[in-house]
Amino acid sequence: MSRVAIRVNGIEVHGNSREPLLNQLENAGLQPEYQCRNGMCGACRCKLKAGAVDQQDSMAFIGPNEVLPCCAIPKSNIDVEFEYQLQQHDQQASL
């Protein structure tokens, strides 16, 4: 499956099953918090409410049903939730 639907904090965007989730959210105009792009700090941590991701190795601790968007690649349609309101760019792009 190449195209996937990504639902994040109630907002649905189009994504793919090839790129890290953090890149896809940024390309869709959303601005999650992060400090790195290789799973070391954990600032981008969010809850995986539905679906599946390929969570690549990370140095940060993640709990049950948590993923790090910087190193998680969607394997299916997913629903994730951040504990804060995401900022959005004025223009959204479809992936």
C-alpha positions in Angstrom: 0.0 0.0 0.0 1.6 3.3 -1.1 -1.1 5.8 -0.3 -2.5 6.0 3.3 -4.8 8.3 5.2 -3.3 9.9 8.2 -5.6 11.3 10.9 -3.9 13.5 13.4 -5.8 15.3 16.2 -8.9 15.0 14.1 -7.4 16.4 10.9 -7.1 14.0 8.0 -4.3 14.3 5.4 -3.0 12.1 2.6 0.2 10.3 3.1 2.3 7.3 1.9 3.9 4.2 3.3 7.5 5.2 2.3 8.4 8.2 4.3 8.7 9.0 8.0 5.5 10.3 9.5 7.1 13.6 10.7 8.1 14.5 7.1 4.6 13.7 5.9 2.9 15.8 8.6 5.2 18.8 7.8 4.5 18.4 4.0 0.8 18.5 4.9 1.2 21.9 6.6 1.3 20.6 10.2 4.0 21.5 12.7 4.6 18.8 15.3 7.3 19.6 17.9 10.6 17.8 17.4 14.3 18.3 18.2 15.9 15.7 16.0 15.0 13.4 13.2 16.5 10.1 14.3 14.6 9.0 17.4 16.9 10.3 20.0 15.1 13.0 22.0 11.4 11.9 22.0 9.9 15.4 21.7 7.7 14.2 18.7 6.1 11.3 20.7 2.4 10.8 20.0 -0.2 8.1 20.7 -1.1 5.6 17.9 -4.9 5.3 18.3 -5.4 3.0 15.2 -3.5 1.5 12.4 0.1 0.2 12.2 3.5 1.8 11.7 7.0 0.4 11.1 8.8 2.0 14.1 12.5 2.0 13.4 15.1 1.8 16.1 15.2 4.8 18.4 17.1 5.9 21.5 14.1 7.6 23.2 11.7 5.6 25.5 8.3 5.1 24.0 5.4 3.5 26.0 2.7 1.2 24.8 0.7 2.6 21.8 3.3 5.4 21.4 5.3 6.2 18.3 8.0 8.6 17.3 6.9 10.3 14.0 10.6 11.1 13.2 11.3 7.3 12.7 7.8 5.8 12.2 6.6 4.9 8.7 2.9 4.2 8.2 2.1 0.6 7.1 -1.6 1.3 6.9 -4.2 4.1 7.4 -3.4 5.5 10.9 -4.9 7.7 13.6 -2.4 9.5 15.9 -2.9 12.0 18.6 -0.5 14.6 20.0 -1.1 15.9 23.5 -1.1 19.5 22.3 -2.7 21.5 19.5 -0.6 21.3 16.3 0.2 24.5 14.5 -0.7 24.7 10.8 0.8 26.5 7.9 -1.6 28.6 5.9 -1.4 26.3 2.8 -1.7 22.5 3.1 -0.1 20.2 0.6 -1.4 16.8 -0.4 1.3 14.0 -0.4 
